[in-house]
């Protein structure tokens, strides 16, 4: 069994996508409620609920619609709210 070595500089450049591609695993999969290690890690339902709170479905749909109108004007916080709202809506649609 041969193992491919990885340098420290390559480790520093990992993202969720590259880590899953290289190792078939990302540390966000077992971080137990802590912040995700990479910006592109998928958001959990608990993390999403902390961001958008207990908003009704119609309010989340309106938030998504408004934030998708002019994405170039969105701040980083707006993008986080958009992602969180989508996660919560997807979870609610499963029921």
N, C-alpha and C positions, 0 to 999 in steps of 0.2 A: 504494500500500500504506500503510495507516494503522496506526500503532502506538499502543497504549493505554499511557499512562504510569502508573507505580505510585509511590506515595509511600514514604518511608522508614518511616513508621509501619505502612503496609500490609505492607511487607517483613518487619518485625519480628513481625507476627502470623501469618505463613505457617506452615502445618503441611504434612506430606507430602501429605495429601489435597487441601488448597487449592492447593498448588503444582502438583500433577499436573493438577488441574482447570483452572487458569489457563494453565499453560505446557506441558502434556502432558509434563512432565519433572520429576524431582526430583533434587537433587544427590546423594542417597544412591545413585543408580544408577551413579555413577562415582567413588565415594569410595575405591576400591581398598583395602579392608581397614581403613579408619579407622572411627571411631565414626560412627553415623548422625547427621545434622544435626538431625533432629526425633524426638521420642519415638514418634510413630506410624509411622515408617518400618518397612517389613518387615525382619525379621532375616534375615541370610544364614546359610547352613549353617555356615560357618566361625565366625561370631560365636556361634551357638547351641552349637557343640561346645566353644568356649572356656568357656562358662558351665556346661554340665552335665557336661563331661568325657566320658570313655569309659565311660559307664554302659551296662549291658545293656538290651535292649529291655524286659524285664519290669520293671526298676527304673524306667525312664522312664514306663511305663504306670501303675505304682503312684503315682509322683510326680504325674502329671496327675490321676489319680483323687482323690488326697488333697487336692490344691490346689483342685480344683473343688468339694469338699464344702461348704466355708464360705468363699466368696470374700470376704466382708466382713471376715474375720479376716486375710486375706493382707497381708503387707507389700509394699513396692515390690520388694524382692528376690525374694519369693515369686512375684510376678507375672512378673518377668523369667525366673525358673526355669521357670514354667509355659509361657510363650511359647517359650522355648528348647527345652524338652522336646517341645512340639508340632511345632516345625520339624524336629527330628532324627527324630522318629517318622514324620513325613510323608515325609521323604527316604528313610528305610529301607523304607517301604511301597512306594516306587516300584520297588524292586529285585525 
